[in-house]
Amino acid sequence: MNKPKTVSLLVLMLFVLGSVNAQTARRQRPARRSVAKTEVKIPVAQPSPTVPTVRPPAAPVLLAVVNGQNVTTAEIDPRAREEAENLNDKIAEARRQILELQVNTLLLDAEAYRRKMTPQQLYDIEVKRKLTEPTTAEINKFIEANREAINQTEPEAMKKEVTAYLLGEKETRLSGELVNRLRATMPVVKGADVNAATLAPATVLATVAGKTITAALIDERLRPLVYKLRLSTYELEKQALDQAIYNMLLLAEADRRNIAPESLVRTEISEKTHQPTEAEISKFYSENQSSIQGGLDAVRSQIVSYLQEQEQQKLESAFAEKLRKQANIRLLISEPPALVQSISVDDDPARGEAGAPVTIVEFTDFQCPSCAAMQPILDEVLKSYGNKVRFVVRDFPLSAHANARKAAEAANAANAQGKFFEYALLLFKHQNALDVASLKKYASDLGLNRALFDAALDSGKYAAEVRHDMDDGEKYGIDSTPTIFINGVALTVLSTEGLRAAIDKALAGTTPKVRPN
């Protein structure tokens, strides 16, 4: 298996503030992603404060024409308008941060070379070994300060999440101190402005300990991030535009019927919303009991309100769609083209023929509940496509999951004995028992050669392979698990329908966007 060519995984730990193992979803879906990070922090020596640029208000941009009437950015939610207007500034800041990230990567490499050790060893000595578990007082203080935001979390789970978060904060501080020391002792020569209007790929942006950072490297690392920024901005702007169009059509329909808009809403939505039946309430409680605190009687009113709200949203969506079909609408904004990346696959665990027209690559975390929830969906869908699809699994253990990395190493050890998928199934099934002793027990359960398995796990034989996968994942812009690529395009809707739609689209003519290492 390939070894990591860079140490950007270590630098990621240096410069990324990990989340509290939060699970978020951009769209409604049965399986959610576990988030690896939320914010990039570059712990470097503080620059001199700069005076913010004051710009005149941006001219309104035409977004749509509805029944002959223009809809511009002036008519949509100000927050969406601000996001769109600030997009280029965000991209420019991202370029600056990625350059700093690469500078710090080379600093770490150079210091490790000077001290005749690997970057991992250097990081362990200067950061990992100095980490101490937060005290009970620190944990309680954080919980009290953030009670409103986290009061729905189960107490034990909350303590684990807060502990992981506080450890991440300490790690960020210690790594920042390390970088500041390195910057004080090693030459860093800045080159061209990273945000200059025209930069040739070979343009040198910085030189660190004799090694250069070019515009081509920054552009490569920036592509996934820019796509995500453009996509999130589009989605926010589109949502605001849809609401503005709905408001316009609602007023026009109310005028046509010669009634007040409030009366129209009451007739088409409010009066059609029914009181949930006892059977519906009980069904919802039963299906969601694991995530609900309290008995049915204690949460009945909240369930009723939630079900009514959901029904109102469906009625409103249906009414909005009806109004749109009756109108003449021309939209002038469009979703950014999907980012197609050349996703590397080497001798990672795989099912299916290497020459299959569709290659699916999943970056997973064996301690991630969302990854476990996605497995039945993958199994069901992939079986129906037969030899048309090749499925490859790569590792992306999140720092918030204490046992995830060792579990990934164990899965690689099982793969060496031809039992990866069987072993992975056990890991997902027993996510609450992924300590080393349990990992070895699962090897026995599958009849693996324990001497070989234990030797590989205890020696860290496959740690480099796991780091290699994570390093590649970073380059592809992965920030959550599971992340799934279908012929190089990230899957956005983690559901049976979403997966089938993406595979069918790839089968319609896209060639596999993967490359062997």
C-alpha positions as CSV (number, residue, x, y, z in Angstrom):
1,M,0.0,0.0,0.0
2,N,1.2,3.5,-0.7
3,K,2.8,5.6,2.0
4,P,1.9,9.3,2.5
5,K,3.9,11.6,0.3
6,T,3.1,14.7,2.4
7,V,2.2,15.4,6.0
8,S,-0.8,17.6,5.5
9,L,-2.8,15.4,7.8
10,L,-0.6,16.5,10.6
11,V,-0.8,20.1,9.5
12,L,-4.6,19.7,9.3
13,M,-4.5,18.9,13.0
14,L,-2.3,21.9,13.5
15,F,-4.6,24.3,11.8
16,V,-8.1,23.0,11.9
17,L,-10.5,23.4,14.8
18,G,-12.4,20.1,15.1
19,S,-16.1,20.0,15.8
20,V,-17.7,18.4,18.8
21,N,-18.5,15.3,16.7
22,A,-21.5,17.1,15.4
23,Q,-23.6,15.6,12.7
24,T,-25.0,18.0,10.2
25,A,-26.9,17.7,6.9
26,R,-27.1,20.2,4.1
27,R,-30.3,18.6,2.8
28,Q,-32.9,16.2,4.3
29,R,-31.6,12.7,4.1
30,P,-31.9,9.5,6.1
31,A,-28.1,9.3,6.7
32,R,-26.2,12.3,7.9
33,R,-22.5,13.0,7.7
34,S,-20.3,13.2,10.8
35,V,-18.4,16.4,10.5
36,A,-14.6,16.5,10.8
37,K,-14.1,20.2,11.1
38,T,-15.9,23.4,11.1
39,E,-13.4,26.2,10.7
40,V,-9.8,26.7,9.5
41,K,-7.5,28.3,11.9
42,I,-4.0,29.3,11.0
43,P,-2.0,29.7,14.2
44,V,0.7,32.0,13.0
45,A,2.3,35.1,14.4
46,Q,-0.3,37.8,14.5
47,P,0.0,40.3,11.6
48,S,-0.4,44.0,12.1
49,P,-4.1,45.0,12.1
50,T,-5.4,46.2,8.8
51,V,-8.1,48.8,8.1
52,P,-11.2,47.0,6.7
53,T,-12.0,47.9,3.1
54,V,-15.1,50.0,2.8
55,R,-17.0,49.4,-0.4
56,P,-20.0,51.2,-1.8
57,P,-23.2,49.1,-1.9
58,A,-23.2,46.7,-4.7
59,A,-25.6,47.3,-7.6
60,P,-28.7,45.0,-7.6
61,V,-28.2,41.9,-9.8
62,L,-31.0,40.5,-11.8
63,L,-31.9,37.0,-10.6
64,A,-35.2,36.2,-12.3
65,V,-38.1,37.6,-14.3
66,V,-41.6,36.7,-13.0
67,N,-44.6,37.5,-15.2
68,G,-42.6,40.4,-16.7
69,Q,-41.4,41.7,-13.3
70,N,-37.7,41.8,-12.4
71,V,-36.5,40.2,-9.2
72,T,-33.1,41.4,-8.2
73,T,-30.8,40.9,-5.2
74,A,-32.5,43.9,-3.7
75,E,-35.7,41.9,-3.3
76,I,-34.3,38.8,-1.5
77,D,-33.3,38.1,2.1
78,P,-30.4,40.5,3.0
79,R,-28.4,37.6,4.4
80,A,-28.4,35.8,1.1
81,R,-27.5,38.9,-0.8
82,E,-24.6,39.6,1.6
83,E,-23.3,36.0,1.1
84,A,-23.4,36.4,-2.6
85,E,-21.7,39.8,-2.5
86,N,-19.0,38.5,-0.2
87,L,-18.2,35.3,-2.1
88,N,-15.1,36.6,-3.9
89,D,-13.7,38.0,-0.6
90,K,-14.2,34.5,1.0
91,I,-12.4,32.9,-1.9
92,A,-9.5,35.3,-1.6
93,E,-9.3,34.7,2.2
94,A,-9.3,30.9,1.5
95,R,-6.4,31.3,-0.9
96,R,-4.4,33.2,1.8
97,Q,-5.2,30.5,4.4
98,I,-4.2,27.6,2.1
99,L,-0.9,29.4,1.4
100,E,-0.3,29.7,5.1
101,L,-1.2,26.0,5.5
102,Q,1.4,25.0,2.9
103,V,4.0,27.2,4.5
104,N,3.4,25.5,7.8
105,T,3.5,22.1,6.2
106,L,7.0,22.8,4.9
107,L,8.1,24.2,8.2
108,L,7.1,21.0,10.0
109,D,8.8,18.9,7.3
110,A,12.0,20.9,7.6
111,E,12.1,20.7,11.4
112,A,11.4,17.0,11.4
113,Y,14.3,16.5,8.9
114,R,16.6,18.5,11.1
115,R,15.8,16.5,14.1
116,K,16.1,13.2,12.2
117,M,12.6,12.1,12.8
118,T,9.3,11.8,11.0
119,P,6.8,14.7,11.0
120,Q,4.4,12.4,13.0
121,Q,7.1,11.9,15.7
122,L,7.7,15.6,15.8
123,Y,4.1,16.3,16.2
124,D,3.7,13.7,18.9
125,I,6.6,15.1,20.9
126,E,5.7,18.8,20.6
127,V,1.9,18.5,20.7
128,K,0.3,15.2,21.4
129,R,2.3,14.3,24.5
130,K,1.6,17.7,26.0
131,L,-2.1,17.3,25.8
132,T,-4.0,16.7,29.1
133,E,-7.6,15.7,29.6
134,P,-9.8,18.6,30.5
135,T,-10.8,18.7,34.2
136,T,-14.4,18.1,35.4
137,A,-14.5,21.8,36.2
138,E,-13.5,22.8,32.7
139,I,-16.1,20.5,31.2
140,N,-18.8,21.8,33.5
141,K,-17.9,25.4,32.8
142,F,-18.1,24.9,29.1
143,I,-21.5,23.1,29.4
144,E,-22.9,25.9,31.5
145,A,-21.7,28.5,29.1
146,N,-23.3,26.7,26.1
147,R,-26.3,25.2,27.9
148,E,-28.8,26.6,25.5
149,A,-27.1,25.1,22.4
150,I,-26.5,21.6,23.8
151,N,-29.3,21.0,26.3
152,Q,-30.9,18.4,24.0
153,T,-27.9,16.1,24.1
154,E,-27.8,13.0,26.2
155,P,-25.6,13.8,29.3
156,E,-22.9,11.2,28.8
157,A,-22.7,11.8,25.1
158,M,-22.5,15.5,25.8
159,K,-19.6,15.1,28.1
160,K,-17.7,13.0,25.5
161,E,-18.4,15.7,22.9
162,V,-17.3,18.5,25.1
163,T,-14.2,16.6,26.1
164,A,-13.2,16.1,22.5
165,Y,-13.9,19.8,21.7
166,L,-11.8,21.0,24.6
167,L,-9.0,18.7,23.7
168,G,-9.1,20.0,20.1
169,E,-8.9,23.6,21.5
170,K,-5.8,22.7,23.5
171,E,-4.3,20.9,20.5
172,T,-4.9,24.0,18.4
173,R,-3.2,26.2,20.9
174,L,-0.1,23.9,21.3
175,S,0.2,23.5,17.6
176,G,0.0,27.2,17.1
177,E,2.8,27.7,19.6
178,L,4.9,25.1,17.7
179,V,4.4,26.9,14.4
180,N,5.3,30.3,15.9
181,R,8.5,28.8,17.1
182,L,9.3,27.3,13.7
183,R,8.6,30.6,11.9
184,A,10.9,32.4,14.3
185,T,13.8,30.2,13.4
186,M,13.4,29.3,9.7
187,P,13.4,31.5,6.6
188,V,10.0,32.1,5.0
189,V,10.3,34.2,1.8
190,K,7.0,35.5,0.4
191,G,6.7,35.7,-3.4
192,A,3.9,36.9,-5.6
193,D,0.6,37.9,-4.1
194,V,-1.6,34.8,-3.8
195,N,-4.6,36.8,-5.0
196,A,-3.0,38.6,-7.9
197,A,-5.2,38.9,-10.9
198,T,-3.2,36.7,-13.2
199,L,-0.8,34.0,-11.9
200,A,0.9,31.5,-14.1
201,P,0.9,28.0,-12.6
202,A,4.6,28.1,-12.0
203,T,4.5,31.4,-10.1
204,V,6.3,31.1,-6.8
205,L,4.2,32.4,-3.9
206,A,6.5,31.5,-1.1
207,T,9.8,29.7,-0.4
208,V,10.3,27.8,2.9
209,A,13.6,26.3,3.9
210,G,14.6,26.3,0.2
211,K,11.4,24.7,-1.1
212,T,8.9,26.6,-3.2
213,I,5.1,26.8,-3.1
214,T,3.6,27.5,-6.5
215,A,0.3,28.9,-7.7
216,A,-0.5,25.5,-9.2
217,L,-0.4,23.8,-5.8
218,I,-2.6,26.4,-4.2
219,D,-5.1,26.2,-7.1
220,E,-5.2,22.4,-6.8
221,R,-5.9,22.6,-3.1
222,L,-8.5,25.3,-3.5
223,R,-10.7,23.7,-6.1
224,P,-12.9,21.6,-3.7
225,L,-13.2,24.5,-1.3
226,V,-14.2,27.1,-4.0
227,Y,-16.8,24.7,-5.3
228,K,-18.3,24.3,-1.8
229,L,-18.3,28.0,-1.3
230,R,-20.0,28.6,-4.7
231,L,-22.5,25.8,-4.1
232,S,-23.5,26.9,-0.6
233,T,-23.9,30.5,-1.8
234,Y,-26.0,29.4,-4.7
235,E,-28.2,27.3,-2.5
236,L,-28.8,30.1,0.0
237,E,-29.4,32.6,-2.9
238,K,-31.8,30.2,-4.6
239,Q,-33.7,29.6,-1.4
240,A,-34.1,33.3,-0.9
241,L,-35.1,33.8,-4.5
242,D,-37.7,31.0,-4.3
243,Q,-39.2,32.7,-1.2
244,A,-39.3,36.1,-2.9
245,I,-41.0,34.6,-6.0
246,Y,-43.5,32.8,-3.7
247,N,-44.3,36.1,-2.0
248,M,-44.8,37.8,-5.3
249,L,-47.1,35.1,-6.6
250,L,-49.0,34.9,-3.3
251,L,-49.8,38.6,-3.4
252,A,-50.8,38.4,-7.1
253,E,-53.1,35.4,-6.4
254,A,-54.7,37.2,-3.4
255,D,-55.4,40.2,-5.6
256,R,-56.9,38.0,-8.3
257,R,-59.2,36.4,-5.7
258,N,-59.9,39.9,-4.2
259,I,-58.9,38.7,-0.7
260,A,-56.2,39.5,1.8
261,P,-53.0,37.5,1.6
262,E,-53.6,36.2,5.1
263,S,-57.0,34.9,4.1
264,L,-55.4,33.1,1.1
265,V,-52.8,31.4,3.4
266,R,-55.5,30.4,5.8
267,T,-57.6,28.9,3.1
268,E,-54.9,27.0,1.2
269,I,-52.7,26.0,4.2
270,S,-53.8,26.6,7.7
271,E,-57.4,25.2,7.4
272,K,-56.1,22.2,5.5
273,T,-53.7,21.2,8.3
274,H,-55.2,18.5,10.4
275,Q,-54.7,17.5,14.1
276,P,-52.4,14.5,14.2
277,T,-54.1,11.3,15.2
278,E,-53.1,9.2,18.2
279,A,-51.7,6.6,15.8
280,E,-49.6,9.2,14.0
281,I,-48.2,10.5,17.3
282,S,-47.4,7.1,18.6
283,K,-45.8,6.0,15.3
284,F,-43.5,9.1,15.3
285,Y,-42.5,8.5,18.9
286,S,-41.8,4.9,18.3
287,E,-39.6,5.6,15.2
288,N,-37.6,8.4,17.0
289,Q,-37.6,7.1,20.6
290,S,-33.8,6.7,20.7
291,S,-33.3,10.4,20.2
292,I,-36.2,11.6,22.3
293,Q,-35.7,12.3,26.0
294,G,-38.8,11.6,28.1
295,G,-41.9,9.5,27.8
296,L,-44.6,9.9,25.2
297,D,-46.9,11.9,27.6
298,A,-44.1,14.3,28.4
299,V,-43.3,15.1,24.7
300,R,-46.8,14.7,23.2
301,S,-47.4,18.5,22.7
302,Q,-44.0,18.9,21.0
303,I,-44.6,16.0,18.7
304,V,-48.0,17.4,17.8
305,S,-46.5,20.8,17.0
306,Y,-43.7,19.2,14.9
307,L,-46.1,17.1,12.9
308,Q,-48.4,20.0,12.2
309,E,-45.4,22.1,11.2
310,Q,-44.2,19.4,8.8
311,E,-47.7,19.2,7.2
312,Q,-47.9,22.9,6.8
313,Q,-44.5,23.0,5.1
314,K,-45.7,20.3,2.6
315,L,-48.9,22.2,2.0
316,E,-47.1,25.5,1.4
317,S,-44.6,23.8,-0.9
318,A,-47.4,22.2,-2.9
319,F,-49.3,25.6,-3.1
320,A,-46.1,27.4,-4.1
321,E,-45.5,24.8,-6.9
322,K,-49.0,25.3,-8.1
323,L,-48.6,29.1,-8.3
324,R,-45.3,28.7,-10.1
325,K,-46.8,26.4,-12.8
326,Q,-49.4,29.1,-13.5
327,A,-46.8,31.8,-13.8
328,N,-44.2,32.8,-16.5
329,I,-40.8,32.5,-14.7
330,R,-37.4,32.9,-16.1
331,L,-34.5,32.1,-13.7
332,L,-31.2,33.7,-14.4
333,I,-29.1,31.9,-11.8
334,S,-27.9,28.3,-12.1
335,E,-26.2,25.7,-9.9
336,P,-22.4,25.6,-10.3
337,P,-21.4,22.7,-12.4
338,A,-20.5,19.6,-10.3
339,L,-16.8,19.4,-9.4
340,V,-15.3,16.3,-11.0
341,Q,-12.1,15.2,-9.3
342,S,-9.6,12.5,-10.2
343,I,-10.1,10.3,-7.1
344,S,-7.1,8.1,-6.4
345,V,-7.6,4.4,-5.8
346,D,-4.7,2.1,-5.2
347,D,-4.9,-1.4,-3.6
348,D,-7.6,-0.3,-1.2
349,P,-10.4,-2.8,-0.5
350,A,-12.7,-3.0,-3.4
351,R,-15.6,-5.0,-4.9
352,G,-16.3,-5.2,-8.6
353,E,-14.3,-5.2,-11.7
354,A,-11.5,-2.5,-12.2
355,G,-12.9,-1.7,-15.6
356,A,-16.5,-1.1,-14.5
357,P,-18.0,2.0,-16.1
358,V,-18.8,3.5,-12.6
359,T,-16.4,3.6,-9.7
360,I,-17.7,4.5,-6.3
361,V,-15.1,5.6,-3.6
362,E,-16.3,5.9,0.0
363,F,-14.2,7.6,2.6
364,T,-15.4,6.2,5.9
365,D,-15.0,6.2,9.7
366,F,-15.8,3.0,11.5
367,Q,-16.9,4.8,14.6
368,C,-19.2,7.2,12.7
369,P,-22.9,6.4,13.2
370,S,-23.7,8.1,9.8
371,C,-21.3,5.7,8.1
372,A,-22.9,2.7,9.7
373,A,-26.3,4.0,8.6
374,M,-25.1,4.3,5.0
375,Q,-23.9,0.7,4.7
376,P,-27.3,-1.0,4.2
377,I,-28.1,1.7,1.6
378,L,-24.9,1.0,-0.3
379,D,-25.3,-2.8,-0.1
380,E,-28.9,-2.7,-1.4
381,V,-28.1,-0.3,-4.3
382,L,-24.8,-1.8,-5.4
383,K,-26.2,-5.3,-5.7
384,S,-28.8,-4.1,-8.2
385,Y,-26.1,-2.8,-10.6
386,G,-24.0,-5.9,-10.7
387,N,-20.7,-5.6,-12.7
388,K,-21.5,-2.1,-13.8
389,V,-20.1,-0.7,-10.6
390,R,-16.9,-1.0,-8.7
391,F,-16.9,0.0,-5.0
392,V,-13.7,1.1,-3.2
393,V,-13.4,1.9,0.5
394,R,-10.8,4.4,1.9
395,D,-10.2,5.6,5.4
396,F,-11.0,9.0,6.9
397,P,-11.2,8.5,10.7
398,L,-12.3,11.7,12.5
399,S,-10.3,13.1,15.4
400,A,-13.5,13.3,17.5
401,H,-13.7,9.5,17.4
402,A,-11.1,8.1,19.8
403,N,-11.0,4.6,18.4
404,A,-11.6,5.3,14.7
405,R,-8.0,5.4,13.6
406,K,-7.0,2.1,15.2
407,A,-10.2,0.5,13.9
408,A,-9.1,1.6,10.4
409,E,-5.7,0.0,10.9
410,A,-7.4,-3.2,12.1
411,A,-9.6,-3.2,9.0
412,N,-6.5,-2.9,6.8
413,A,-5.0,-5.8,8.7
414,A,-8.1,-7.9,8.0
415,N,-7.9,-6.8,4.4
416,A,-4.4,-8.3,4.2
417,Q,-6.1,-11.7,5.0
418,G,-8.9,-11.2,2.5
419,K,-11.6,-10.4,5.0
420,F,-12.0,-6.6,4.9
421,F,-15.7,-6.3,4.2
422,E,-16.6,-9.0,6.7
423,Y,-14.5,-7.3,9.3
424,A,-15.9,-3.8,8.5
425,L,-19.4,-5.2,9.0
426,L,-18.4,-6.2,12.6
427,L,-16.9,-2.8,13.2
428,F,-20.1,-1.0,12.2
429,K,-22.2,-3.4,14.2
430,H,-20.1,-2.9,17.4
431,Q,-19.3,0.8,17.2
432,N,-19.4,1.1,21.0
433,A,-16.6,-1.5,21.4
434,L,-13.7,-0.6,19.2
435,D,-10.9,-0.8,21.7
436,V,-7.8,-2.9,20.8
437,A,-9.0,-5.9,22.7
438,S,-12.3,-5.9,20.9
439,L,-10.6,-5.4,17.5
440,K,-8.6,-8.5,18.1
441,K,-11.6,-10.5,19.2
442,Y,-13.4,-9.6,16.0
443,A,-10.4,-11.0,14.1
444,S,-10.8,-14.3,16.0
445,D,-14.6,-14.3,15.3
446,L,-13.7,-14.3,11.6
447,G,-11.1,-17.0,11.9
448,L,-8.2,-14.7,10.9
449,N,-4.6,-15.6,11.7
450,R,-4.3,-13.9,15.1
451,A,-0.6,-13.9,15.2
452,L,-0.3,-12.0,11.9
453,F,-3.3,-9.7,12.8
454,D,-2.0,-8.8,16.2
455,A,1.5,-8.1,15.0
456,A,0.2,-5.8,12.3
457,L,-2.1,-4.0,14.8
458,D,0.4,-3.7,17.6
459,S,3.2,-2.4,15.4
460,G,1.1,0.2,13.6
461,K,1.9,-1.5,10.3
462,Y,-1.0,0.1,8.5
463,A,-0.9,3.5,10.2
464,A,0.9,5.0,7.1
465,E,-1.8,3.7,4.8
466,V,-4.5,5.3,7.0
467,R,-2.7,8.6,7.0
468,H,-2.3,8.4,3.2
469,D,-6.0,8.0,2.8
470,M,-6.7,10.9,5.1
471,D,-4.1,13.1,3.3
472,D,-5.8,12.3,-0.1
473,G,-9.2,13.0,1.5
474,E,-8.1,16.5,2.6
475,K,-7.0,17.2,-1.0
476,Y,-10.4,16.3,-2.2
477,G,-12.0,18.7,0.2
478,I,-13.5,16.1,2.6
479,D,-14.7,17.5,5.8
480,S,-17.3,14.9,6.9
481,T,-18.0,11.2,6.8
482,P,-19.3,9.3,4.9
483,T,-18.1,11.1,1.8
484,I,-18.8,9.2,-1.4
485,F,-17.5,10.0,-4.9
486,I,-19.2,8.5,-8.0
487,N,-16.9,8.8,-11.0
488,G,-15.2,11.7,-9.2
489,V,-18.4,13.6,-8.2
490,A,-19.3,13.9,-4.6
491,L,-22.7,12.4,-3.6
492,T,-24.8,15.2,-2.0
493,V,-27.9,13.3,-1.1
494,L,-27.1,10.3,1.2
495,S,-30.2,8.2,0.4
496,T,-31.2,5.2,-1.7
497,E,-32.8,7.6,-4.3
498,G,-29.8,9.9,-4.3
499,L,-27.3,7.1,-4.8
500,R,-29.3,5.6,-7.6
501,A,-29.7,8.9,-9.3
502,A,-26.0,9.6,-9.2
503,I,-25.1,6.1,-10.5
504,D,-27.6,6.4,-13.3
505,K,-26.2,9.7,-14.3
506,A,-22.7,8.3,-14.3
507,L,-23.8,5.4,-16.4
508,A,-25.3,7.8,-19.0
509,G,-21.9,8.5,-20.3
510,T,-19.3,9.6,-17.7
511,T,-16.0,7.8,-17.7
512,P,-14.5,6.7,-14.4
513,K,-12.7,9.6,-12.8
514,V,-10.3,7.6,-10.7
515,R,-6.6,6.9,-11.0
516,P,-4.4,4.2,-9.6
517,N,-1.4,5.0,-7.4
